[in-house]
Amino acid sequence: IEIFLERLVPTFPETERVVIAGVSAGGFGSFLNFDPIARAFGGVRVDVIDDSGPPIPRKEGPAPSNGFGGVWQYVAPQGCADCGSIPKIFDYVRTLQPGSRYGLLTYQADTTIAPGFGYALDEFPAAIDAFETHIVGDPNAHTFVVENDYSSGEKAHVVMNEVPFEPQYMPWIVDMVSDDAQWGNHTLTP
């Protein structure tokens, strides 16, 4: 990201706002890279659209060695003494710009993320519910959750890959980036 920022920042010198978006691993990258992007652009407001990279704790065991600290070569934000987990990093970066907006799109039971974080599919909805409860006091952080029948065995990962859902999630994203006061948590029952 630092190499891209060396090119992007001079290309857009009058930037007043940045919107980061990512899906799956890129969803995690959207908020994990919040700090270097905000610093590179001189503290302008940075909003995050995170599709399927929920900042939830791992249920079982330590993070795999090839995870965000290994393969991703992730470096915690400057000044964050307790950024050893994805939820702690999320909480810290939300304090950096509380007026920025963060939107998570996710399946109620994500068939890729659930097992990767040690959850059975029937346990994952509780992890998403816990995250929604965790951010309830943050007026600038909301979720778009797609309910799914996780017992069917059908793959459910990356909401924005599903064209039939676009008429529901696009207005939610537009409300987010346009600072609409009505923007909030949304549940889609297909």
Secondary structure, 3 states (H helix, E strand, C coil): CHHHHHHHHHHCCCCCEEEEEEECHHHHHHHHCHHHHHHHCCCCEEEEEEECCCCCCCCCCCCCCCCCCCCCCCCCCCCCCCCCCHHHHHHHHHHHCCCCCEEEEEECCCCCHHHHCCCCCCCHHHHHHHHHHHCCCCCCEEEEEECCCHHHCCCCCCHHHCHHHHHHHHHHHHHHHCCCCCCCCEEECC
